[in-house]
Amino acid sequence: MKTPAALACRMLVAALLASSMALLGAEEPKKPDALPTPAPAPPGSGAAALEKLKALAGDWVEVEPKMGPAGHVADSYRVTGAGSAVVSTLAPGTPHEMVSVYHRDGTDLVMTHYCAAQNQPRVRARTVTGNVIAMDFDGGTNVDPAKDVHIHAVRIELLGPDEIREEWIGWKGGKPEIPSLILHLKRKKG
């Protein structure tokens, strides 16, 4: 048989636990917050181009090989950050692999290119015309555009759901490198 003191102690502990749970709001587990949704981008804005880039998710091979053997994946796109960014990997798995990360900055589309030249130029698209996303130099790290070799502009032309053309415009000594690197790519099937 339980003593009256032990019974009173148990009742007090139960009452304290109940009041503590109420104060802490622990009656129901809290539902996780929904992921934020960015405001819709105006059609033709640089940010609307991010939606076009998301559709490129997958592996891409060159029509006219320049970066490797025929059929070798030259570029790979994937969506990350709960849909807030697109990562492009040029020459994946090679010693010269480079990564570019595209994301919104307000209504602009920006991209940082992590280059084999050991610098990180940033390019920006404010508007998009038709099926062409044209981005121009907008700063970066470890790069002096007046003298360092770097990517200064990128142009992506969407030729169809499974075909694109990328133009990578290099810069050296404050001037464009000629010719630019043009990659004609088709989505790898299977």
N, C-alpha and C positions, 0 to 999 in steps of 0.2 A: 504494500500500500504506500502511496506517495504521501509525503508530508505536506501540510498546508504551505510551508515556506517554499518547497520545491515547486509546487503547483503555481504559486504566486509568481515565482521567478520565471517559470516558463511562459506564463501569460504576459508578463512584462516584456520579455524578449520578443515574443510574437507581436505585441503591440508596437514596440520600437521598430522592428523590421517592417511592419506594414506602413508605419508613418514615414520611414526613411524611403521606402520604395515609392510612395506617393510624392514625396518631395523631389525625388530624383527623376520623376516621370518614367519610372520603370514598369508601369503596368503593362504596356504593350511595347514590343520591340519596334524601334523606329525604322521606317521604310527608307531604303537608300534614295538619295537625291537623284533625280533624273539628270542625264548628261545635258549640258547647256547646248542649245541650238543657236548657231549664228543667225543673225538677221539675213533675210534673203538678199542676194546681190542683184543690182540692176542688170538687165540683159546688156551684153556688150561690155560690162565692166571687167577689169582684170580678175576680180574675185569670182565672177561667173565662170571664168576659164578653169577654175579649180574643179568644177563639176565635170568639165570636158576631160581634164587630166585623169580624174578618178576612173573614167571609162577605159583608160589605157591599161588598167591593171592586168599584168601578165608578162610573158616573155616575148621579146621581139628579136627577129633575125634580119640581117642585112640582105637587101635584094642584090646589091652590087658590093660584095665583101671588101671592106677596107680595114676593119679592126680585127679580123680573124678569119678562120676558114669558113667556107659556105656552110650554112646551117647552124653555126655557132651563135649562141645568144649574145647579141651586142648590147642590148639594153633591157632592163627589167623594171617594170613599174609596180608599186604596191601602195595601197592606201593604209594609213596608220593614224594614230591619235584620235580614235573615234570618228574618223572621217574628216579630220581637220587638216591633214597633210598628205602629200603624195611624195614617195621616195622613188627616185629613179637611180638605178645603178648601171653605169656605163662599164663595159668590159668586165662583167662580174666574174669573180674567181681568178682574175689575172693579176700580175704584179702592178698593173697600171689602173686597177679598179678605181673608179671615182663615183661619188655619191652626190646627188643634188636633192634638196628638200624644198618642195613647193608648198606654200601656205598663204592664207589671206593676211593682209594688213589693211584693215578697213575695207574699202572697196577695190584695193589694188591686189594683184597677185605678186608675191615676191618669191625669190628662190635663192638659196645659198648653195654654191657649188664647192664641194670639198675636193679640190683638184690635186692631181699628181704633181703639179708644180709647187705644192706645199703652201698654197694660199687658198683663201676662201672668199672669192668675189661674190657679191650679191647683185642680182638683177631684179628689175621691177617692170611689171606691165600695168599700166593704168587703164588702158582700153584695149579691147580685142575687136578686130575687124574680121567678120565672117568666120572662116575656119583657120585663121592664122593667129597664133599667140606670139607676139613680139615683145621681148623683154630687153631692157637696156641697163647698162652698168649703173649701180646705185651705191657704190662703196664696197666695203669688205674688210677683211683682216689679213694681215701679212702681205699686203699688196699696195704698191705705189703705182697707180695707173700711168704715170708719166714715164716710168722706166721698166717696170716688172712685166714679165710674160704672164698673161692671165686671160680668162674668158671674159669678154667685154659685153657680149650680147648673145642672146639665144633666140632662135625663131623656130617654132614648132607649127608645122602645117598638117592639119588633120585631113588626110586624103580620103578617108572612109573609116568605118568602124575597125578595120583590121589593117590599115595602112597609114603610115605617117612619114613625114620628112622632117628631120631635125637639122638645123644649121647652127653650128657652134662657131662664133666669130671670136677668134683670138686677137690679142693685142700685144704688141711688143714695141718698146721704145716710144710709147705714146701714139702708135699708129696701128691700123688694122693689119693683121697678118693675112697675106693673100697666098693661096686661096684659103677660104674658110673650110672647116670640116663639114661636109654634108653627108648625112646618113639617111638612106632610103630604107625604111624598115617595114616589115610585115609581121603581124602577130603569129607567133609560133603555135601551131595547132597540135593538139594531143599531148 
